[in-house]
Amino acid sequence: MNSRKIQQILPGRNSRDGDGVRIRRVLGQQQHDLDPFLMLDEIRSDDQADYVGGFPAHPHRGIETLTYMLSGGFIHEDNFGHRAELRNGGAQWMSTGSGIIHSEMPLIHDGLLHGFQLWINLPAAQKMKAPEYRQAVAGELPTLSLASGGSARVFGGSWTVDGTLLRSPLDSLAAGARTLDLQLPAGASLNLALPAQDTLLAYVYEGMLATGLPIQPGQLVRFSEGEQVSLTAGAEGVRLLLLAGTPLGEPIVQHGPFVMDSEAEIQQAIADYRNGILGQPPQNPEGATP
């Protein structure tokens, strides 16, 4: 089988978003060329001042978000009546479609707040569909103990790991996207098979990945095409997110929280938001919380 090689290493950069929340922006700093992925942010701090402002109400159109929390949590509320608390080990999927207005405010606690949010592009045919929302608690996310002593947890889509199919309840991601939280002890390796032309990214957030060039925490790897990938941990082990998805091959035009296929569609999204009709729910939204 044709093995994937490291094609590009991208460093995360410290930034702020929302109401002054300190983040590390891993994707979304440059021109969109990691189709179907648009953005990946990591939030990690034990100082409440870094995140207390949260992400007050803001709009989206044309994307999906997948949020995964390792420690601490957020309260999600939106104009479709959904309200839920995302806590340690849980994940949340939101397909914004034609529009949604939501907020993500931190659950204030003592200790570390640590999590990730991924943006996935919606195909053109789905950008104006009705929004969808789903959440899974930690115990609902499948986790496999590896023979090496490591572990693999699928928080979005599905993966086959060591011959075992792991399917997250958040299994309707656009572009066949799937996400894996992988932990390998020092020197351990794992081989994974996947479609040869799918985009494959790995973001190291602890330890070191010793596959080819050493990949440090805060760095993201883009792999070349190939039917399999071999991942090897460094001397201190490694924890990483693995992201895979099928490229859409469609135009990407972004203006902040709106991602569409043309400038005209962006202008329409801005106008709809200004006129108060973006993300306007129906009278009896299905699945809404009273």
C-alpha positions as CSV (number, residue, x, y, z in Angstrom):
1,M,0.0,0.0,0.0
2,N,1.1,3.5,-0.8
3,S,2.1,5.2,2.5
4,R,1.5,8.9,3.2
5,K,4.4,11.3,3.8
6,I,4.6,14.6,5.6
7,Q,3.8,17.2,3.0
8,Q,3.6,20.4,5.2
9,I,4.0,21.5,8.8
10,L,1.9,24.4,10.0
11,P,2.4,26.1,13.3
12,G,-0.5,27.2,15.4
13,R,-0.6,30.9,16.4
14,N,-1.9,32.6,19.5
15,S,-4.9,34.8,18.9
16,R,-8.1,36.0,20.5
17,D,-11.7,35.5,19.5
18,G,-15.2,36.0,20.9
19,D,-15.1,38.4,23.8
20,G,-11.3,38.3,24.2
21,V,-10.9,34.5,24.6
22,R,-7.3,33.4,24.2
23,I,-7.0,30.7,21.6
24,R,-4.4,28.9,19.4
25,R,-5.6,29.1,15.8
26,V,-4.2,26.1,14.0
27,L,-6.2,26.3,10.7
28,G,-7.8,29.4,9.3
29,Q,-4.8,31.7,9.2
30,Q,-4.0,31.3,5.5
31,Q,-5.7,30.7,2.2
32,H,-8.1,27.8,2.3
33,D,-6.3,24.8,0.8
34,L,-7.0,22.0,3.3
35,D,-10.4,21.2,1.8
36,P,-12.9,20.3,3.4
37,F,-11.4,21.8,6.6
38,L,-11.7,25.5,7.2
39,M,-10.5,26.2,10.8
40,L,-9.2,24.5,13.9
41,D,-8.9,26.3,17.2
42,E,-7.5,25.1,20.5
43,I,-8.4,26.7,23.8
44,R,-6.2,25.7,26.7
45,S,-5.8,27.8,29.9
46,D,-6.2,27.5,33.7
47,D,-6.6,31.2,34.0
48,Q,-10.3,32.3,33.9
49,A,-9.3,35.7,32.6
50,D,-8.3,34.0,29.3
51,Y,-11.8,32.7,28.6
52,V,-14.4,34.2,31.0
53,G,-15.8,36.4,28.2
54,G,-16.8,33.4,26.1
55,F,-18.4,33.6,22.7
56,P,-21.5,35.8,22.9
57,A,-24.3,35.4,20.3
58,H,-23.0,35.4,16.8
59,P,-24.3,34.1,13.4
60,H,-23.1,31.4,11.0
61,R,-24.0,30.2,7.5
62,G,-22.6,27.5,5.2
63,I,-20.4,25.5,7.6
64,E,-20.4,22.8,10.2
65,T,-18.7,23.1,13.6
66,L,-17.5,20.2,15.7
67,T,-16.5,21.0,19.3
68,Y,-14.6,18.6,21.5
69,M,-13.8,19.2,25.2
70,L,-11.1,17.5,27.2
71,S,-11.5,19.5,30.4
72,G,-14.1,22.0,31.5
73,G,-17.0,23.0,29.2
74,F,-19.3,25.5,27.5
75,I,-23.0,26.3,27.6
76,H,-24.4,26.3,24.0
77,E,-27.6,28.2,23.3
78,D,-29.1,29.1,19.9
79,N,-32.2,30.8,18.4
80,F,-33.7,27.4,17.5
81,G,-34.3,26.7,21.2
82,H,-31.4,24.4,21.9
83,R,-29.5,24.7,25.2
84,A,-27.0,22.2,26.4
85,E,-23.9,21.9,28.5
86,L,-20.8,20.5,26.9
87,R,-18.5,18.9,29.5
88,N,-15.3,16.9,29.9
89,G,-14.8,14.4,27.2
90,G,-18.0,15.3,25.3
91,A,-18.5,16.6,21.7
92,Q,-21.0,18.8,19.9
93,W,-21.8,18.9,16.2
94,M,-23.7,21.8,14.6
95,S,-24.6,22.1,10.9
96,T,-25.4,25.8,10.4
97,G,-26.9,25.4,6.9
98,S,-28.8,28.5,5.9
99,G,-28.2,30.2,9.2
100,I,-28.1,30.0,13.0
101,I,-27.3,32.4,15.8
102,H,-25.7,30.9,18.8
103,S,-23.5,31.6,21.9
104,E,-20.9,29.5,23.6
105,M,-20.2,30.6,27.2
106,P,-17.7,28.9,29.5
107,L,-18.7,26.9,32.5
108,I,-16.6,28.7,35.0
109,H,-14.7,26.2,37.2
110,D,-11.3,25.9,39.0
111,G,-8.7,24.2,36.8
112,L,-8.0,23.7,33.2
113,L,-10.3,24.6,30.3
114,H,-9.1,22.6,27.3
115,G,-10.9,21.9,24.1
116,F,-11.0,22.2,20.3
117,Q,-13.4,23.5,17.6
118,L,-13.2,22.4,14.0
119,W,-15.0,24.1,11.1
120,I,-15.9,21.9,8.1
121,N,-17.1,23.3,4.8
122,L,-20.6,22.4,3.7
123,P,-21.0,21.4,0.0
124,A,-22.8,24.0,-2.1
125,A,-25.9,21.8,-2.4
126,Q,-26.3,21.8,1.4
127,K,-25.4,25.4,2.4
128,M,-29.0,26.6,2.5
129,K,-30.5,23.5,4.2
130,A,-32.1,23.6,7.6
131,P,-29.7,23.8,10.5
132,E,-29.0,20.7,12.6
133,Y,-27.6,20.1,16.1
134,R,-26.4,17.1,18.1
135,Q,-24.4,16.4,21.2
136,A,-22.7,13.4,22.8
137,V,-21.4,13.0,26.3
138,A,-18.1,11.4,27.0
139,G,-19.5,7.9,27.6
140,E,-21.2,7.9,24.2
141,L,-18.0,8.4,22.3
142,P,-16.4,5.0,21.4
143,T,-12.9,4.5,22.8
144,L,-10.5,1.6,21.9
145,S,-7.6,0.5,24.1
146,L,-4.7,-0.3,21.9
147,A,-2.3,-3.2,22.3
148,S,0.6,-0.7,22.6
149,G,-1.0,0.8,25.8
150,G,-2.4,3.8,24.0
151,S,-6.0,4.6,23.1
152,A,-8.1,5.9,20.2
153,R,-11.4,7.9,20.7
154,V,-13.6,8.8,17.8
155,F,-15.5,12.0,18.5
156,G,-16.8,12.6,14.9
157,G,-17.6,10.2,12.1
158,S,-16.1,6.7,12.1
159,W,-12.6,5.1,11.9
160,T,-11.4,1.5,11.7
161,V,-8.6,1.1,14.2
162,D,-6.8,-2.2,14.6
163,G,-9.6,-3.9,12.7
164,T,-12.3,-2.4,14.9
165,L,-14.9,-0.1,13.5
166,L,-15.5,2.9,15.9
167,R,-18.5,5.1,15.1
168,S,-19.3,8.3,16.9
169,P,-23.0,9.2,17.4
170,L,-22.0,12.4,15.7
171,D,-21.8,10.5,12.4
172,S,-23.3,12.9,9.8
173,L,-20.4,15.3,9.2
174,A,-20.1,16.9,5.8
175,A,-17.6,15.6,3.3
176,G,-17.3,12.3,5.1
177,A,-15.2,14.1,7.7
178,R,-14.0,12.0,10.7
179,T,-12.0,12.9,13.8
180,L,-9.9,10.8,16.1
181,D,-8.3,11.7,19.5
182,L,-5.2,9.4,19.6
183,Q,-2.8,8.7,22.5
184,L,0.3,6.6,21.9
185,P,3.0,5.8,24.5
186,A,6.7,6.4,23.9
187,G,7.9,4.7,20.7
188,A,4.6,3.1,19.9
189,S,3.3,3.0,16.3
190,L,-0.2,2.7,14.7
191,N,-1.0,2.1,11.0
192,L,-4.3,3.3,9.6
193,A,-5.8,2.7,6.2
194,L,-8.0,5.4,4.5
195,P,-9.0,6.4,0.9
196,A,-6.0,7.5,-1.0
197,Q,-7.2,11.0,-2.0
198,D,-8.8,12.1,1.3
199,T,-7.2,15.0,3.1
200,L,-5.4,13.9,6.2
201,L,-4.2,16.2,9.0
202,A,-2.7,15.6,12.4
203,Y,-2.5,18.1,15.2
204,V,-0.1,17.4,18.1
205,Y,-1.2,18.8,21.4
206,E,1.0,16.9,23.8
207,G,4.3,15.0,23.5
208,M,5.9,14.5,20.1
209,L,5.0,12.8,16.8
210,A,8.2,11.1,15.4
211,T,6.8,10.2,12.0
212,G,9.5,11.5,9.6
213,L,10.3,14.9,11.0
214,P,9.6,15.5,14.7
215,I,6.3,17.3,15.2
216,Q,6.0,19.3,18.4
217,P,2.9,20.4,20.4
218,G,1.1,23.2,18.6
219,Q,2.1,22.0,15.1
220,L,-0.2,20.5,12.5
221,V,0.9,18.1,9.8
222,R,-0.6,17.8,6.3
223,F,0.0,14.4,4.8
224,S,0.4,13.6,1.1
225,E,-2.1,11.3,-0.6
226,G,-1.8,7.6,0.1
227,E,-3.7,4.5,1.1
228,Q,-2.3,4.3,4.7
229,V,-0.5,6.3,7.3
230,S,2.0,5.2,10.0
231,L,2.1,7.2,13.1
232,T,4.9,6.8,15.7
233,A,5.2,8.5,19.1
234,G,8.3,10.2,20.3
235,A,10.3,9.5,23.5
236,E,7.6,11.1,25.7
237,G,4.6,9.6,23.9
238,V,2.1,11.7,21.9
239,R,-1.5,12.9,22.0
240,L,-2.9,14.2,18.8
241,L,-6.1,14.9,16.8
242,L,-6.4,13.1,13.4
243,L,-8.7,14.8,10.9
244,A,-9.7,13.2,7.6
245,G,-12.3,14.2,5.0
246,T,-13.0,14.1,1.2
247,P,-12.2,17.3,-0.6
248,L,-15.2,19.0,-2.0
249,G,-13.3,20.8,-4.8
250,E,-15.7,23.8,-4.7
251,P,-15.0,27.6,-4.4
252,I,-14.6,28.9,-0.9
253,V,-15.5,32.5,-0.1
254,Q,-15.4,33.5,3.5
255,H,-16.4,36.6,5.4
256,G,-16.0,35.9,9.1
257,P,-18.7,33.4,10.2
258,F,-20.1,33.0,6.7
259,V,-18.6,30.6,4.2
260,M,-20.2,30.4,0.8
261,D,-19.3,29.7,-2.9
262,S,-19.5,33.3,-4.2
263,E,-19.2,36.9,-3.2
264,A,-22.8,37.4,-4.1
265,E,-23.9,34.7,-1.6
266,I,-21.7,36.3,1.1
267,Q,-23.4,39.7,0.5
268,Q,-26.8,38.0,0.8
269,A,-25.8,36.4,4.1
270,I,-24.7,39.8,5.4
271,A,-27.9,41.4,4.3
272,D,-30.0,38.6,5.8
273,Y,-28.3,39.0,9.1
274,R,-28.7,42.8,9.1
275,N,-32.4,42.4,8.2
276,G,-32.9,39.9,11.0
277,I,-33.9,37.0,8.8
278,L,-30.7,34.9,8.9
279,G,-31.2,31.9,11.2
280,Q,-34.9,32.7,11.7
281,P,-36.4,29.5,13.1
282,P,-39.8,28.1,12.0
283,Q,-42.7,28.4,14.3
284,N,-42.3,24.9,15.8
285,P,-38.6,23.9,15.2
286,E,-38.1,20.1,15.3
287,G,-36.2,19.0,18.3
288,A,-36.3,22.4,20.0
289,T,-36.1,22.6,23.7
290,P,-39.1,24.3,25.3
